[in-house]
Amino acid sequence: MDTQKEDLLLQERLDKIRHTYLVLSGKGGVGKSTIAVNLALSLSLKGLKTGLLDVDIHGPSVPKLLGLTQARLGIEGQEIIPIEVFRGLKVVSMGLLLNANEEPVIWRGPLKASVIRQFVQDVAWGELDALVVDCPPGTGDEPLSVAQILGKKASAIIVTTPQQVATLDVEKCIGFCKRVDLPMEGIVENMSSFICPHCEKEVDIFSSGGGKNLALLYGIPFLGSIPLDPDVVRSGDLERPYVYYYSQSRTAQRFEEIVEKILAKEESSSSKEQEGGAVTSPPDAGKEAIVQNPMEGGNGIMRFAVPTYQGKFCSHFGHCESFAIIDVNEKGEILGETYLTPPPHEPGVIPRWLAQNGVGYVIAGGMGSRAQSIFSELGVKVLTGALCEDPREAVLQYLQGTLRIGQNICDH
């Protein structure tokens, strides 16, 4: 088959798939395959036509988790026939092609990329609402290949565990997604706490909140946390998929909540596209600082953030009680004012949080150089050294060019 025909066949396959979710992690051992399998099953059990593609060429775990260690993929003509399990979930994995479980795959990058393409191009996936792709850890050949093959159809679900040694590696995964223009659905924190089988109390073993803090830091949705549940481990060993056999458990409900968030986002995006409206997203580097107001929907609306304490201007933005969020139209008229409580003050969190809330301008008395740099990368304009008591007056005076400016101060 020549290259042009292969490209056409690949596009035909992709046209029949509504969306693909790449399950990624910068670190091994975070339970990524378990998350991928149970998310795919949750989607399938909701009645969505779902596929599960395992592109971990060297260590495929999906067959074990689904009880398919003895199964093998079929071939009909030029097509690979996926295995269907649990009410129609279609599954393809390198592990379903090997003659024995202990047989190693010793391949270099180009051959792996070719096989991954075949897993999309030559598999009879049919019409799918969702294709979940389980990628190996890291940011190497397999994630890069599948992201390039799937193109605009794909978005990433990033898996981490709470401890810092994991979140540091996951930050590289976030950088990978940005570098290859792969949208991020959000972050899932696995093994976030232990549920006692006797009293059902949750106890933090590996600490908690690492995934949520990471989401806040980079302005990415936090999809939810999955507890460290002995039954999840046991179900994998017994080859009995967790959300299918333990559907009434608290942990299974967490998977359900994550899937609901993903589907709600997709429905919201689809409805906006059908109405002809733009999908609002956080400002990114290179975008104009005047952003569309996601609440009002008008063009040319400027959204300001002013740090406050007890309703008055607070000199340092990182240690304020709340932010006055003020919307101004093109005539310089204030359209609305609301107050938002910021997340805990940690490096880089508040700038991304404000950008995620549609802020295009920040007026502050004092601000560190790192925060200013992050705002600049996000396309948010910053004014420091402002001298004013009333946040509304600060915005109006800024627009009129009469706002008094002093030194970049900090009132820790």
PLY file of the C-alpha trace (Angstrom):
ply
format ascii 1.0
element vertex 412
property float x
property float y
property float z
element edge 411
property int vertex1
property int vertex2
end_header
0.00 0.00 0.00
1.46 3.39 -0.98
1.77 6.32 1.40
-1.18 8.25 -0.01
-3.55 5.30 0.39
-2.28 4.70 3.93
-2.94 8.34 4.83
-6.47 8.13 3.42
-7.17 4.93 5.34
-5.84 6.46 8.56
-8.05 9.51 8.09
-11.08 7.30 7.43
-10.47 5.52 10.74
-10.05 8.79 12.62
-13.19 10.29 11.09
-15.20 7.52 12.78
-13.75 8.24 16.23
-15.32 11.14 18.08
-12.53 11.70 20.59
-9.37 10.06 21.88
-7.98 10.30 25.41
-4.27 9.66 25.91
-3.59 8.49 29.46
-0.10 9.77 30.26
2.31 10.04 33.15
5.87 11.21 33.44
6.61 8.41 35.92
6.06 4.66 36.09
4.29 2.94 38.96
1.49 5.50 39.36
-1.24 3.09 38.25
-1.70 4.61 34.82
-2.86 1.38 33.13
-5.35 0.75 35.93
-6.75 4.24 35.43
-6.91 3.78 31.64
-8.70 0.43 31.85
-11.27 1.57 34.41
-11.97 4.86 32.66
-12.52 3.01 29.37
-14.83 0.54 31.09
-16.74 3.35 32.80
-17.32 5.03 29.44
-18.41 1.73 27.90
-20.80 0.92 30.75
-22.46 4.30 30.18
-23.44 3.10 26.73
-20.71 4.89 24.79
-19.02 3.02 21.97
-15.53 2.77 23.41
-12.15 1.43 22.36
-9.06 0.80 24.48
-5.66 0.92 22.77
-2.57 -0.18 24.70
0.56 1.33 23.11
2.93 0.26 25.88
4.92 -1.89 23.48
7.46 -3.23 25.99
5.23 -3.70 29.03
1.57 -4.09 28.02
-0.60 -4.41 31.13
-4.08 -4.10 29.64
-4.55 -7.82 28.79
-3.81 -8.82 32.40
-6.15 -6.22 33.85
-8.99 -7.33 31.58
-8.45 -11.08 31.91
-7.23 -11.42 28.31
-3.81 -13.00 28.84
-4.82 -16.05 26.76
-6.64 -14.10 24.04
-5.14 -13.14 20.69
-6.16 -10.59 18.05
-7.77 -11.86 14.86
-7.07 -10.91 11.24
-9.66 -10.58 8.48
-8.18 -9.63 5.12
-6.19 -6.44 5.69
-7.87 -5.62 9.01
-6.98 -6.38 12.62
-10.07 -7.36 14.59
-10.12 -6.00 18.16
-11.28 -8.20 21.03
-14.62 -7.17 22.52
-15.23 -7.56 26.24
-17.72 -6.36 28.86
-20.61 -5.10 26.75
-18.66 -4.14 23.67
-15.41 -2.54 24.85
-13.00 -3.01 21.94
-9.41 -3.77 22.97
-6.08 -3.81 21.10
-2.69 -4.39 22.74
0.76 -5.61 21.82
0.22 -8.22 24.52
-2.57 -9.71 22.39
-0.10 -10.44 19.58
2.69 -12.14 21.55
2.97 -15.92 21.66
3.74 -15.97 25.39
3.46 -13.55 28.29
7.20 -13.69 28.95
8.16 -12.94 25.34
10.03 -9.58 25.20
9.66 -6.95 22.48
13.12 -5.67 21.54
12.46 -2.86 19.07
13.85 0.56 18.27
11.80 3.72 17.84
10.90 3.64 14.11
9.44 0.12 14.32
7.39 1.04 17.39
6.00 4.12 15.62
5.03 1.96 12.63
3.15 -0.55 14.79
1.32 2.21 16.69
0.15 3.65 13.38
-1.07 0.20 12.35
-3.01 -0.09 15.61
-5.02 2.94 14.51
-4.97 2.61 10.75
-5.48 -1.14 10.27
-7.79 -1.99 13.19
-11.52 -2.37 12.53
-12.50 0.08 15.27
-15.73 1.10 13.56
-17.72 4.02 14.96
-16.43 5.04 18.39
-17.53 7.72 20.81
-14.22 7.44 22.66
-10.85 5.77 22.23
-8.77 5.55 25.42
-5.05 5.12 24.77
-2.82 3.68 27.51
0.69 5.07 26.96
3.93 3.97 28.65
5.48 6.33 31.21
7.69 9.16 30.09
7.72 11.41 27.04
9.43 9.17 24.48
8.61 7.36 21.25
5.18 5.93 22.04
3.42 9.05 23.44
4.98 11.22 20.74
3.97 8.83 17.95
0.39 8.42 19.07
-0.05 12.17 19.67
1.17 12.91 16.15
-0.95 10.15 14.57
-4.17 11.15 16.32
-3.62 14.88 15.85
-6.55 17.14 16.73
-8.68 14.18 17.79
-6.61 13.72 20.96
-6.39 15.18 24.45
-4.43 14.03 27.49
-5.48 12.68 30.88
-2.44 12.94 33.14
-2.01 10.55 36.08
0.09 11.22 39.17
0.39 10.10 42.76
0.44 12.67 45.60
4.11 12.66 46.57
6.50 15.25 45.17
8.82 12.70 43.52
5.91 11.83 41.23
4.61 15.35 40.59
8.07 16.53 39.56
8.12 13.96 36.75
4.52 14.71 35.83
5.50 18.35 35.29
7.65 17.11 32.41
4.58 15.37 31.02
2.70 18.68 31.13
5.60 20.31 29.31
5.43 17.53 26.70
1.73 18.21 26.07
2.39 21.91 25.60
5.32 21.26 23.28
3.31 18.98 20.95
0.08 21.07 21.22
-1.81 18.28 22.96
-4.79 19.65 24.95
-5.06 18.42 28.53
-8.39 17.15 29.84
-7.02 17.27 33.35
-5.08 15.53 36.11
-6.08 12.43 38.07
-4.41 11.78 41.43
-4.13 8.05 42.05
-3.40 6.37 45.42
-4.35 9.64 47.11
-5.53 8.06 50.36
-6.22 4.68 51.96
-9.78 3.62 52.69
-9.89 1.40 55.76
-11.91 -1.74 54.89
-13.28 -1.85 58.47
-14.31 1.72 59.31
-14.13 3.21 55.76
-12.12 6.15 57.07
-9.70 7.70 54.55
-6.09 8.09 55.67
-3.34 9.87 53.73
-0.41 7.48 53.38
1.65 9.13 50.64
0.45 12.65 51.58
-2.32 14.16 49.49
-3.13 17.10 47.26
-0.11 16.83 44.95
-2.27 16.38 41.87
-4.65 19.18 42.82
-1.79 21.59 43.54
-0.21 20.69 40.21
-3.50 21.41 38.44
-3.73 24.81 40.14
-0.12 25.61 39.35
-0.54 25.03 35.62
-4.16 26.04 35.21
-5.29 22.51 34.31
-8.61 20.96 35.43
-8.36 18.59 38.38
-10.51 15.60 37.48
-10.43 13.85 40.84
-8.59 11.48 43.14
-8.64 7.68 43.35
-8.00 6.10 46.78
-5.45 3.38 47.45
-7.95 0.54 47.61
-6.81 -3.07 48.28
-9.66 -4.29 46.07
-8.20 -2.42 43.08
-4.93 -4.34 43.51
-6.77 -7.60 44.09
-8.99 -7.14 41.04
-5.92 -6.65 38.83
-4.27 -9.80 40.16
-7.48 -11.76 39.62
-7.97 -10.25 36.15
-11.40 -8.90 37.15
-11.77 -5.22 36.07
-12.52 -3.13 39.11
-15.40 -0.87 38.02
-17.21 -3.86 36.53
-17.00 -6.19 39.54
-16.98 -3.53 42.30
-19.37 -1.04 40.71
-21.06 -0.06 44.00
-17.85 0.75 45.89
-16.75 4.27 46.86
-13.68 3.97 44.66
-15.77 2.98 41.64
-17.88 6.08 42.29
-14.70 8.18 42.05
-14.07 6.78 38.56
-17.68 7.60 37.73
-17.22 11.21 38.88
-14.09 11.62 36.75
-15.89 10.29 33.67
-18.82 12.64 34.34
-16.45 15.63 34.41
-14.84 14.59 31.12
-18.18 14.05 29.40
-19.63 17.30 30.77
-16.70 19.20 29.29
-17.17 17.50 25.91
-20.91 18.26 25.91
-20.25 21.89 26.79
-17.68 22.24 23.99
-19.97 20.56 21.46
-22.96 22.77 22.34
-20.89 25.93 22.01
-19.55 24.85 18.65
-23.08 24.08 17.44
-24.24 27.51 18.56
-21.35 29.07 16.66
-19.72 30.47 19.78
-16.08 30.28 20.74
-15.04 27.88 23.46
-13.58 29.88 26.33
-10.17 28.75 27.54
-7.53 30.24 29.82
-5.31 32.87 28.20
-2.07 31.39 26.94
1.25 32.80 25.90
1.00 35.02 22.83
-2.73 35.81 23.22
-4.06 39.34 23.59
-4.57 40.55 27.17
-8.12 41.74 26.36
-10.08 38.54 26.71
-13.66 37.60 26.14
-15.65 37.65 29.37
-16.84 34.06 29.89
-19.82 35.24 32.00
-21.04 38.09 29.79
-19.90 36.74 26.41
-19.29 40.21 24.94
-16.40 41.25 22.72
-13.72 43.62 23.94
-14.47 43.11 27.64
-11.46 43.70 29.90
-11.26 41.70 33.10
-9.16 43.13 35.94
-7.99 41.48 39.16
-7.15 43.66 42.16
-5.91 42.14 45.47
-8.00 43.22 48.48
-8.21 42.90 52.23
-11.57 43.59 53.90
-12.77 45.15 50.66
-9.86 47.58 50.30
-6.79 47.55 48.08
-4.06 45.19 49.40
-0.50 46.04 48.47
0.81 42.52 47.78
-1.18 40.31 45.43
0.13 36.98 46.78
-0.98 37.55 50.39
-4.39 39.12 49.93
-7.71 37.99 51.44
-9.55 37.99 48.11
-9.36 39.35 44.57
-11.80 41.90 43.24
-12.63 40.71 39.72
-13.86 43.73 37.76
-15.18 43.68 34.18
-14.99 46.82 32.06
-16.45 47.46 28.60
-14.85 49.33 25.72
-16.31 52.63 26.96
-14.50 52.29 30.27
-17.69 51.48 32.17
-17.65 48.89 34.97
-20.04 46.06 34.13
-19.65 43.94 37.21
-17.58 43.26 40.31
-17.17 40.03 42.24
-14.75 38.76 44.88
-12.90 35.45 44.61
-10.90 33.75 47.35
-7.52 32.67 45.95
-5.98 29.21 46.37
-3.17 28.76 48.95
-0.16 30.97 48.19
2.45 28.76 46.53
4.91 29.66 43.75
3.16 30.05 40.40
-0.33 29.00 41.56
-2.17 32.33 41.74
-1.06 33.70 38.32
-2.35 30.59 36.55
-5.51 30.56 38.66
-6.29 34.18 37.70
-5.59 33.48 34.03
-7.90 30.47 34.19
-10.61 32.81 35.48
-10.26 34.99 32.38
-8.23 37.83 33.92
-6.35 39.97 31.40
-5.03 42.71 33.71
-3.68 42.74 37.29
-3.23 45.89 39.35
-1.08 45.36 42.45
1.09 47.24 44.89
3.87 44.65 44.96
4.71 41.46 43.14
7.75 39.22 42.81
9.66 38.89 39.56
8.72 35.21 39.09
5.00 35.94 39.31
5.39 38.81 36.84
7.25 36.50 34.46
4.46 33.88 34.63
1.81 36.52 33.99
3.80 37.69 30.98
3.93 34.16 29.59
0.15 33.88 30.03
-0.49 37.13 28.16
-1.72 38.95 31.29
-0.66 42.59 31.73
0.57 43.59 35.19
0.85 47.01 36.85
2.78 47.17 40.14
3.30 50.01 42.59
-0.34 51.13 42.46
-1.39 53.60 45.18
-5.13 53.46 45.83
-7.61 52.24 48.47
-10.70 51.34 46.45
-10.29 48.51 43.86
-12.95 49.99 41.53
-11.24 53.37 41.64
-7.90 51.71 40.90
-9.32 50.23 37.69
-11.05 53.44 36.60
-7.98 55.57 37.33
-5.81 53.10 35.42
-8.07 53.42 32.37
-8.11 57.21 32.65
-4.33 57.38 33.08
-4.58 59.04 36.49
-3.60 56.15 38.78
-0.72 57.11 41.09
2.26 54.77 40.83
4.91 54.21 43.48
7.53 51.53 44.11
6.92 47.81 43.72
6.20 47.16 47.42
5.25 44.17 49.54
3.36 44.22 52.85
3.97 40.63 54.02
0 1
1 2
2 3
3 4
4 5
5 6
6 7
7 8
8 9
9 10
10 11
11 12
12 13
13 14
14 15
15 16
16 17
17 18
18 19
19 20
20 21
21 22
22 23
23 24
24 25
25 26
26 27
27 28
28 29
29 30
30 31
31 32
32 33
33 34
34 35
35 36
36 37
37 38
38 39
39 40
40 41
41 42
42 43
43 44
44 45
45 46
46 47
47 48
48 49
49 50
50 51
51 52
52 53
53 54
54 55
55 56
56 57
57 58
58 59
59 60
60 61
61 62
62 63
63 64
64 65
65 66
66 67
67 68
68 69
69 70
70 71
71 72
72 73
73 74
74 75
75 76
76 77
77 78
78 79
79 80
80 81
81 82
82 83
83 84
84 85
85 86
86 87
87 88
88 89
89 90
90 91
91 92
92 93
93 94
94 95
95 96
96 97
97 98
98 99
99 100
100 101
101 102
102 103
103 104
104 105
105 106
106 107
107 108
108 109
109 110
110 111
111 112
112 113
113 114
114 115
115 116
116 117
117 118
118 119
119 120
120 121
121 122
122 123
123 124
124 125
125 126
126 127
127 128
128 129
129 130
130 131
131 132
132 133
133 134
134 135
135 136
136 137
137 138
138 139
139 140
140 141
141 142
142 143
143 144
144 145
145 146
146 147
147 148
148 149
149 150
150 151
151 152
152 153
153 154
154 155
155 156
156 157
157 158
158 159
159 160
160 161
161 162
162 163
163 164
164 165
165 166
166 167
167 168
168 169
169 170
170 171
171 172
172 173
173 174
174 175
175 176
176 177
177 178
178 179
179 180
180 181
181 182
182 183
183 184
184 185
185 186
186 187
187 188
188 189
189 190
190 191
191 192
192 193
193 194
194 195
195 196
196 197
197 198
198 199
199 200
200 201
201 202
202 203
203 204
204 205
205 206
206 207
207 208
208 209
209 210
210 211
211 212
212 213
213 214
214 215
215 216
216 217
217 218
218 219
219 220
220 221
221 222
222 223
223 224
224 225
225 226
226 227
227 228
228 229
229 230
230 231
231 232
232 233
233 234
234 235
235 236
236 237
237 238
238 239
239 240
240 241
241 242
242 243
243 244
244 245
245 246
246 247
247 248
248 249
249 250
250 251
251 252
252 253
253 254
254 255
255 256
256 257
257 258
258 259
259 260
260 261
261 262
262 263
263 264
264 265
265 266
266 267
267 268
268 269
269 270
270 271
271 272
272 273
273 274
274 275
275 276
276 277
277 278
278 279
279 280
280 281
281 282
282 283
283 284
284 285
285 286
286 287
287 288
288 289
289 290
290 291
291 292
292 293
293 294
294 295
295 296
296 297
297 298
298 299
299 300
300 301
301 302
302 303
303 304
304 305
305 306
306 307
307 308
308 309
309 310
310 311
311 312
312 313
313 314
314 315
315 316
316 317
317 318
318 319
319 320
320 321
321 322
322 323
323 324
324 325
325 326
326 327
327 328
328 329
329 330
330 331
331 332
332 333
333 334
334 335
335 336
336 337
337 338
338 339
339 340
340 341
341 342
342 343
343 344
344 345
345 346
346 347
347 348
348 349
349 350
350 351
351 352
352 353
353 354
354 355
355 356
356 357
357 358
358 359
359 360
360 361
361 362
362 363
363 364
364 365
365 366
366 367
367 368
368 369
369 370
370 371
371 372
372 373
373 374
374 375
375 376
376 377
377 378
378 379
379 380
380 381
381 382
382 383
383 384
384 385
385 386
386 387
387 388
388 389
389 390
390 391
391 392
392 393
393 394
394 395
395 396
396 397
397 398
398 399
399 400
400 401
401 402
402 403
403 404
404 405
405 406
406 407
407 408
408 409
409 410
410 411
